Amino acid sequence: MTLKIKYFGMTAEASGKEGELLDNKYSSVQILRKELLNKYPGLIKMNFKIAVNQHIVDDNCLLSGNEEIALLPPFAGG
């Protein structure tokens, strides 16, 4: 099972990439978030949301595999 990770805006700058594939060894968004913060320390000070299959979720969301994950920086608008 594979997670397709997409980075947008500042999260792409912090990770140095627009996307990657990760083996799904993460049971929840919380565990995945911790791993990404470990892997990309530039994300630590950022306030970003995580979307799973195009729906913004909280860290308690469970992952089963083959999901599309997006790291979304804060949106500005008016």
PDB file as gemmi writes it, atoms N, CA and C in Angstrom:
CRYST1    1.000    1.000    1.000  90.00  90.00  90.00 P 1                      
ATOM      1  N   MET A   1       0.839  -1.175   0.000  1.00  0.00           N  
ATOM      2  CA  MET A   1       0.000   0.000   0.000  1.00  0.00           C  
ATOM      3  C   MET A   1       0.892   1.250   0.000  1.00  0.00           C  
ATOM      4  N   THR A   2       0.466   2.228  -0.746  1.00  0.00           N  
ATOM      5  CA  THR A   2       1.276   3.425  -0.924  1.00  0.00           C  
ATOM      6  C   THR A   2       0.452   4.678  -0.675  1.00  0.00           C  
ATOM      7  N   LEU A   3       1.076   5.639  -0.009  1.00  0.00           N  
ATOM      8  CA  LEU A   3       0.466   6.957   0.164  1.00  0.00           C  
ATOM      9  C   LEU A   3       1.071   7.904  -0.854  1.00  0.00           C  
ATOM     10  N   LYS A   4       0.223   8.645  -1.540  1.00  0.00           N  
ATOM     11  CA  LYS A   4       0.686   9.668  -2.479  1.00  0.00           C  
ATOM     12  C   LYS A   4       0.615  10.995  -1.745  1.00  0.00           C  
ATOM     13  N   ILE A   5       1.783  11.571  -1.459  1.00  0.00           N  
ATOM     14  CA  ILE A   5       1.855  12.818  -0.703  1.00  0.00           C  
ATOM     15  C   ILE A   5       2.045  13.970  -1.673  1.00  0.00           C  
ATOM     16  N   LYS A   6       1.241  15.029  -1.509  1.00  0.00           N  
ATOM     17  CA  LYS A   6       1.379  16.242  -2.318  1.00  0.00           C  
ATOM     18  C   LYS A   6       1.644  17.416  -1.380  1.00  0.00           C  
ATOM     19  N   TYR A   7       2.614  18.240  -1.764  1.00  0.00           N  
ATOM     20  CA  TYR A   7       2.984  19.413  -0.979  1.00  0.00           C  
ATOM     21  C   TYR A   7       2.599  20.662  -1.767  1.00  0.00           C  
ATOM     22  N   PHE A   8       2.044  21.644  -1.064  1.00  0.00           N  
ATOM     23  CA  PHE A   8       1.626  22.883  -1.708  1.00  0.00           C  
ATOM     24  C   PHE A   8       2.229  24.081  -0.981  1.00  0.00           C  
ATOM     25  N   GLY A   9       2.524  25.136  -1.747  1.00  0.00           N  
ATOM     26  CA  GLY A   9       2.992  26.395  -1.175  1.00  0.00           C  
ATOM     27  C   GLY A   9       4.225  26.231  -0.304  1.00  0.00           C  
ATOM     28  N   MET A  10       4.135  26.745   0.905  1.00  0.00           N  
ATOM     29  CA  MET A  10       5.264  26.721   1.833  1.00  0.00           C  
ATOM     30  C   MET A  10       5.670  25.299   2.207  1.00  0.00           C  
ATOM     31  N   THR A  11       4.728  24.360   2.208  1.00  0.00           N  
ATOM     32  CA  THR A  11       5.101  22.986   2.549  1.00  0.00           C  
ATOM     33  C   THR A  11       5.962  22.377   1.450  1.00  0.00           C  
ATOM     34  N   ALA A  12       5.727  22.770   0.208  1.00  0.00           N  
ATOM     35  CA  ALA A  12       6.573  22.306  -0.900  1.00  0.00           C  
ATOM     36  C   ALA A  12       7.979  22.887  -0.761  1.00  0.00           C  
ATOM     37  N   GLU A  13       8.066  24.144  -0.367  1.00  0.00           N  
ATOM     38  CA  GLU A  13       9.370  24.765  -0.162  1.00  0.00           C  
ATOM     39  C   GLU A  13      10.118  24.077   0.975  1.00  0.00           C  
ATOM     40  N   ALA A  14       9.430  23.770   2.061  1.00  0.00           N  
ATOM     41  CA  ALA A  14      10.069  23.149   3.228  1.00  0.00           C  
ATOM     42  C   ALA A  14      10.537  21.726   2.933  1.00  0.00           C  
ATOM     43  N   SER A  15       9.777  21.001   2.117  1.00  0.00           N  
ATOM     44  CA  SER A  15      10.147  19.616   1.808  1.00  0.00           C  
ATOM     45  C   SER A  15      11.108  19.535   0.630  1.00  0.00           C  
ATOM     46  N   GLY A  16      11.129  20.596  -0.175  1.00  0.00           N  
ATOM     47  CA  GLY A  16      11.983  20.583  -1.354  1.00  0.00           C  
ATOM     48  C   GLY A  16      11.408  19.770  -2.494  1.00  0.00           C  
ATOM     49  N   LYS A  17      10.115  19.470  -2.416  1.00  0.00           N  
ATOM     50  CA  LYS A  17       9.472  18.697  -3.484  1.00  0.00           C  
ATOM     51  C   LYS A  17       7.982  18.984  -3.532  1.00  0.00           C  
ATOM     52  N   GLU A  18       7.395  18.642  -4.666  1.00  0.00           N  
ATOM     53  CA  GLU A  18       5.950  18.841  -4.836  1.00  0.00           C  
ATOM     54  C   GLU A  18       5.156  17.591  -4.485  1.00  0.00           C  
ATOM     55  N   GLY A  19       5.839  16.466  -4.422  1.00  0.00           N  
ATOM     56  CA  GLY A  19       5.152  15.233  -4.079  1.00  0.00           C  
ATOM     57  C   GLY A  19       6.109  14.087  -3.921  1.00  0.00           C  
ATOM     58  N   GLU A  20       5.604  13.008  -3.338  1.00  0.00           N  
ATOM     59  CA  GLU A  20       6.383  11.786  -3.186  1.00  0.00           C  
ATOM     60  C   GLU A  20       5.439  10.640  -2.857  1.00  0.00           C  
ATOM     61  N   LEU A  21       5.947   9.440  -3.023  1.00  0.00           N  
ATOM     62  CA  LEU A  21       5.208   8.243  -2.646  1.00  0.00           C  
ATOM     63  C   LEU A  21       5.867   7.648  -1.413  1.00  0.00           C  
ATOM     64  N   LEU A  22       5.063   7.276  -0.423  1.00  0.00           N  
ATOM     65  CA  LEU A  22       5.572   6.647   0.791  1.00  0.00           C  
ATOM     66  C   LEU A  22       4.866   5.326   1.011  1.00  0.00           C  
ATOM     67  N   ASP A  23       5.618   4.331   1.456  1.00  0.00           N  
ATOM     68  CA  ASP A  23       4.985   3.083   1.872  1.00  0.00           C  
ATOM     69  C   ASP A  23       4.085   3.410   3.053  1.00  0.00           C  
ATOM     70  N   ASN A  24       2.870   2.885   3.048  1.00  0.00           N  
ATOM     71  CA  ASN A  24       1.949   3.199   4.133  1.00  0.00           C  
ATOM     72  C   ASN A  24       2.216   2.304   5.330  1.00  0.00           C  
ATOM     73  N   LYS A  25       3.028   2.832   6.230  1.00  0.00           N  
ATOM     74  CA  LYS A  25       3.251   2.162   7.501  1.00  0.00           C  
ATOM     75  C   LYS A  25       2.681   3.008   8.637  1.00  0.00           C  
ATOM     76  N   TYR A  26       1.777   3.902   8.290  1.00  0.00           N  
ATOM     77  CA  TYR A  26       1.204   4.848   9.238  1.00  0.00           C  
ATOM     78  C   TYR A  26      -0.268   4.536   9.442  1.00  0.00           C  
ATOM     79  N   SER A  27      -0.667   4.349  10.676  1.00  0.00           N  
ATOM     80  CA  SER A  27      -2.056   3.992  10.943  1.00  0.00           C  
ATOM     81  C   SER A  27      -2.973   5.203  11.057  1.00  0.00           C  
ATOM     82  N   SER A  28      -2.367   6.388  11.265  1.00  0.00           N  
ATOM     83  CA  SER A  28      -3.196   7.586  11.418  1.00  0.00           C  
ATOM     84  C   SER A  28      -2.462   8.800  10.863  1.00  0.00           C  
ATOM     85  N   VAL A  29      -3.225   9.859  10.655  1.00  0.00           N  
ATOM     86  CA  VAL A  29      -2.649  11.116  10.197  1.00  0.00           C  
ATOM     87  C   VAL A  29      -1.673  11.647  11.249  1.00  0.00           C  
ATOM     88  N   GLN A  30      -1.977  11.449  12.510  1.00  0.00           N  
ATOM     89  CA  GLN A  30      -1.090  11.914  13.575  1.00  0.00           C  
ATOM     90  C   GLN A  30       0.303  11.294  13.446  1.00  0.00           C  
ATOM     91  N   ILE A  31       0.385  10.010  13.209  1.00  0.00           N  
ATOM     92  CA  ILE A  31       1.667   9.323  13.072  1.00  0.00           C  
ATOM     93  C   ILE A  31       2.377   9.782  11.799  1.00  0.00           C  
ATOM     94  N   LEU A  32       1.636   9.941  10.718  1.00  0.00           N  
ATOM     95  CA  LEU A  32       2.226  10.434   9.473  1.00  0.00           C  
ATOM     96  C   LEU A  32       2.766  11.850   9.669  1.00  0.00           C  
ATOM     97  N   ARG A  33       2.000  12.719  10.331  1.00  0.00           N  
ATOM     98  CA  ARG A  33       2.449  14.093  10.571  1.00  0.00           C  
ATOM     99  C   ARG A  33       3.771  14.097  11.351  1.00  0.00           C  
ATOM    100  N   LYS A  34       3.869  13.292  12.390  1.00  0.00           N  
ATOM    101  CA  LYS A  34       5.102  13.221  13.181  1.00  0.00           C  
ATOM    102  C   LYS A  34       6.279  12.794  12.317  1.00  0.00           C  
ATOM    103  N   GLU A  35       6.058  11.819  11.446  1.00  0.00           N  
ATOM    104  CA  GLU A  35       7.120  11.345  10.557  1.00  0.00           C  
ATOM    105  C   GLU A  35       7.554  12.443   9.585  1.00  0.00           C  
ATOM    106  N   LEU A  36       6.595  13.164   9.020  1.00  0.00           N  
ATOM    107  CA  LEU A  36       6.929  14.232   8.075  1.00  0.00           C  
ATOM    108  C   LEU A  36       7.662  15.384   8.765  1.00  0.00           C  
ATOM    109  N   LEU A  37       7.275  15.703  10.000  1.00  0.00           N  
ATOM    110  CA  LEU A  37       7.973  16.751  10.744  1.00  0.00           C  
ATOM    111  C   LEU A  37       9.409  16.336  11.055  1.00  0.00           C  
ATOM    112  N   ASN A  38       9.585  15.057  11.307  1.00  0.00           N  
ATOM    113  CA  ASN A  38      10.920  14.508  11.543  1.00  0.00           C  
ATOM    114  C   ASN A  38      11.771  14.564  10.279  1.00  0.00           C  
ATOM    115  N   LYS A  39      11.155  14.188   9.171  1.00  0.00           N  
ATOM    116  CA  LYS A  39      11.855  14.122   7.884  1.00  0.00           C  
ATOM    117  C   LYS A  39      12.157  15.508   7.325  1.00  0.00           C  
ATOM    118  N   TYR A  40      11.246  16.443   7.519  1.00  0.00           N  
ATOM    119  CA  TYR A  40      11.376  17.803   6.993  1.00  0.00           C  
ATOM    120  C   TYR A  40      11.222  18.816   8.132  1.00  0.00           C  
ATOM    121  N   PRO A  41      12.306  19.104   8.862  1.00  0.00           N  
ATOM    122  CA  PRO A  41      12.219  20.006  10.014  1.00  0.00           C  
ATOM    123  C   PRO A  41      11.667  21.390   9.680  1.00  0.00           C  
ATOM    124  N   GLY A  42      11.741  21.808   8.428  1.00  0.00           N  
ATOM    125  CA  GLY A  42      11.191  23.092   8.031  1.00  0.00           C  
ATOM    126  C   GLY A  42       9.685  23.175   8.210  1.00  0.00           C  
ATOM    127  N   LEU A  43       9.021  22.040   8.318  1.00  0.00           N  
ATOM    128  CA  LEU A  43       7.564  22.017   8.512  1.00  0.00           C  
ATOM    129  C   LEU A  43       7.159  22.288   9.957  1.00  0.00           C  
ATOM    130  N   ILE A  44       8.105  22.142  10.882  1.00  0.00           N  
ATOM    131  CA  ILE A  44       7.768  22.200  12.312  1.00  0.00           C  
ATOM    132  C   ILE A  44       7.082  23.500  12.699  1.00  0.00           C  
ATOM    133  N   LYS A  45       7.565  24.620  12.216  1.00  0.00           N  
ATOM    134  CA  LYS A  45       7.004  25.912  12.614  1.00  0.00           C  
ATOM    135  C   LYS A  45       5.817  26.339  11.768  1.00  0.00           C  
ATOM    136  N   MET A  46       5.432  25.501  10.816  1.00  0.00           N  
ATOM    137  CA  MET A  46       4.322  25.857   9.919  1.00  0.00           C  
ATOM    138  C   MET A  46       2.989  25.365  10.464  1.00  0.00           C  
ATOM    139  N   ASN A  47       1.988  26.155  10.215  1.00  0.00           N  
ATOM    140  CA  ASN A  47       0.629  25.766  10.555  1.00  0.00           C  
ATOM    141  C   ASN A  47      -0.020  25.288   9.257  1.00  0.00           C  
ATOM    142  N   PHE A  48      -0.087  23.982   9.074  1.00  0.00           N  
ATOM    143  CA  PHE A  48      -0.663  23.451   7.843  1.00  0.00           C  
ATOM    144  C   PHE A  48      -1.733  22.417   8.169  1.00  0.00           C  
ATOM    145  N   LYS A  49      -2.650  22.275   7.253  1.00  0.00           N  
ATOM    146  CA  LYS A  49      -3.710  21.274   7.374  1.00  0.00           C  
ATOM    147  C   LYS A  49      -3.353  20.080   6.506  1.00  0.00           C  
ATOM    148  N   ILE A  50      -3.944  18.948   6.827  1.00  0.00           N  
ATOM    149  CA  ILE A  50      -3.746  17.744   6.029  1.00  0.00           C  
ATOM    150  C   ILE A  50      -5.093  17.314   5.472  1.00  0.00           C  
ATOM    151  N   ALA A  51      -5.104  17.050   4.180  1.00  0.00           N  
ATOM    152  CA  ALA A  51      -6.301  16.530   3.518  1.00  0.00           C  
ATOM    153  C   ALA A  51      -6.029  15.093   3.094  1.00  0.00           C  
ATOM    154  N   VAL A  52      -7.022  14.250   3.281  1.00  0.00           N  
ATOM    155  CA  VAL A  52      -6.959  12.863   2.840  1.00  0.00           C  
ATOM    156  C   VAL A  52      -8.047  12.684   1.789  1.00  0.00           C  
ATOM    157  N   ASN A  53      -7.616  12.290   0.603  1.00  0.00           N  
ATOM    158  CA  ASN A  53      -8.554  12.123  -0.514  1.00  0.00           C  
ATOM    159  C   ASN A  53      -9.450  13.343  -0.696  1.00  0.00           C  
ATOM    160  N   GLN A  54      -8.808  14.516  -0.651  1.00  0.00           N  
ATOM    161  CA  GLN A  54      -9.429  15.812  -0.924  1.00  0.00           C  
ATOM    162  C   GLN A  54     -10.405  16.289   0.154  1.00  0.00           C  
ATOM    163  N   HIS A  55     -10.293  15.740   1.384  1.00  0.00           N  
ATOM    164  CA  HIS A  55     -11.103  16.205   2.511  1.00  0.00           C  
ATOM    165  C   HIS A  55     -10.175  16.547   3.665  1.00  0.00           C  
ATOM    166  N   ILE A  56     -10.283  17.773   4.170  1.00  0.00           N  
ATOM    167  CA  ILE A  56      -9.453  18.163   5.304  1.00  0.00           C  
ATOM    168  C   ILE A  56      -9.881  17.347   6.523  1.00  0.00           C  
ATOM    169  N   VAL A  57      -8.877  16.767   7.199  1.00  0.00           N  
ATOM    170  CA  VAL A  57      -9.147  15.877   8.331  1.00  0.00           C  
ATOM    171  C   VAL A  57      -8.338  16.333   9.546  1.00  0.00           C  
ATOM    172  N   ASP A  58      -8.682  15.776  10.711  1.00  0.00           N  
ATOM    173  CA  ASP A  58      -7.868  16.039  11.893  1.00  0.00           C  
ATOM    174  C   ASP A  58      -6.866  14.889  12.056  1.00  0.00           C  
ATOM    175  N   ASP A  59      -6.016  15.011  13.052  1.00  0.00           N  
ATOM    176  CA  ASP A  59      -4.947  14.022  13.235  1.00  0.00           C  
ATOM    177  C   ASP A  59      -5.458  12.647  13.644  1.00  0.00           C  
ATOM    178  N   ASN A  60      -6.697  12.548  14.085  1.00  0.00           N  
ATOM    179  CA  ASN A  60      -7.247  11.260  14.500  1.00  0.00           C  
ATOM    180  C   ASN A  60      -7.711  10.407  13.321  1.00  0.00           C  
ATOM    181  N   CYS A  61      -7.694  10.949  12.130  1.00  0.00           N  
ATOM    182  CA  CYS A  61      -8.143  10.222  10.946  1.00  0.00           C  
ATOM    183  C   CYS A  61      -7.256   8.994  10.731  1.00  0.00           C  
ATOM    184  N   LEU A  62      -7.887   7.854  10.544  1.00  0.00           N  
ATOM    185  CA  LEU A  62      -7.162   6.612  10.314  1.00  0.00           C  
ATOM    186  C   LEU A  62      -6.825   6.450   8.841  1.00  0.00           C  
ATOM    187  N   LEU A  63      -5.680   5.854   8.574  1.00  0.00           N  
ATOM    188  CA  LEU A  63      -5.232   5.600   7.205  1.00  0.00           C  
ATOM    189  C   LEU A  63      -5.262   4.107   6.951  1.00  0.00           C  
ATOM    190  N   SER A  64      -5.821   3.732   5.818  1.00  0.00           N  
ATOM    191  CA  SER A  64      -5.897   2.304   5.494  1.00  0.00           C  
ATOM    192  C   SER A  64      -4.960   1.928   4.356  1.00  0.00           C  
ATOM    193  N   GLY A  65      -4.534   2.891   3.579  1.00  0.00           N  
ATOM    194  CA  GLY A  65      -3.629   2.625   2.467  1.00  0.00           C  
ATOM    195  C   GLY A  65      -4.174   3.183   1.175  1.00  0.00           C  
ATOM    196  N   ASN A  66      -3.252   3.501   0.260  1.00  0.00           N  
ATOM    197  CA  ASN A  66      -3.593   4.026  -1.060  1.00  0.00           C  
ATOM    198  C   ASN A  66      -4.321   5.360  -1.037  1.00  0.00           C  
ATOM    199  N   GLU A  67      -4.186   6.123   0.050  1.00  0.00           N  
ATOM    200  CA  GLU A  67      -4.799   7.439   0.101  1.00  0.00           C  
ATOM    201  C   GLU A  67      -3.911   8.480  -0.580  1.00  0.00           C  
ATOM    202  N   GLU A  68      -4.555   9.568  -0.992  1.00  0.00           N  
ATOM    203  CA  GLU A  68      -3.837  10.740  -1.467  1.00  0.00           C  
ATOM    204  C   GLU A  68      -3.839  11.747  -0.319  1.00  0.00           C  
ATOM    205  N   ILE A  69      -2.651  12.161   0.084  1.00  0.00           N  
ATOM    206  CA  ILE A  69      -2.478  13.073   1.210  1.00  0.00           C  
ATOM    207  C   ILE A  69      -1.979  14.402   0.672  1.00  0.00           C  
ATOM    208  N   ALA A  70      -2.572  15.493   1.121  1.00  0.00           N  
ATOM    209  CA  ALA A  70      -2.110  16.825   0.704  1.00  0.00           C  
ATOM    210  C   ALA A  70      -1.789  17.636   1.958  1.00  0.00           C  
ATOM    211  N   LEU A  71      -0.633  18.290   1.944  1.00  0.00           N  
ATOM    212  CA  LEU A  71      -0.264  19.222   3.004  1.00  0.00           C  
ATOM    213  C   LEU A  71      -0.593  20.617   2.502  1.00  0.00           C  
ATOM    214  N   LEU A  72      -1.521  21.266   3.192  1.00  0.00           N  
ATOM    215  CA  LEU A  72      -2.073  22.535   2.738  1.00  0.00           C  
ATOM    216  C   LEU A  72      -1.676  23.668   3.686  1.00  0.00           C  
ATOM    217  N   PRO A  73      -0.950  24.658   3.182  1.00  0.00           N  
ATOM    218  CA  PRO A  73      -0.609  25.800   4.013  1.00  0.00           C  
ATOM    219  C   PRO A  73      -1.851  26.658   4.250  1.00  0.00           C  
ATOM    220  N   PRO A  74      -1.760  27.611   5.189  1.00  0.00           N  
ATOM    221  CA  PRO A  74      -2.908  28.494   5.401  1.00  0.00           C  
ATOM    222  C   PRO A  74      -3.280  29.229   4.120  1.00  0.00           C  
ATOM    223  N   PHE A  75      -4.559  29.406   3.918  1.00  0.00           N  
ATOM    224  CA  PHE A  75      -5.049  30.107   2.742  1.00  0.00           C  
ATOM    225  C   PHE A  75      -5.348  31.547   3.095  1.00  0.00           C  
ATOM    226  N   ALA A  76      -4.999  32.438   2.191  1.00  0.00           N  
ATOM    227  CA  ALA A  76      -5.360  33.847   2.347  1.00  0.00           C  
ATOM    228  C   ALA A  76      -6.420  34.158   1.308  1.00  0.00           C  
ATOM    229  N   GLY A  77      -7.295  35.014   1.649  1.00  0.00           N  
ATOM    230  CA  GLY A  77      -8.331  35.333   0.666  1.00  0.00           C  
ATOM    231  C   GLY A  77      -9.054  36.603   1.053  1.00  0.00           C  
ATOM    232  N   GLY A  78      -9.935  36.948   0.199  1.00  0.00           N  
ATOM    233  CA  GLY A  78     -10.654  38.175   0.501  1.00  0.00           C  
ATOM    234  C   GLY A  78     -11.793  38.361  -0.443  1.00  0.00           C  
TER     235      GLY A  78                                                      
END                                                                             
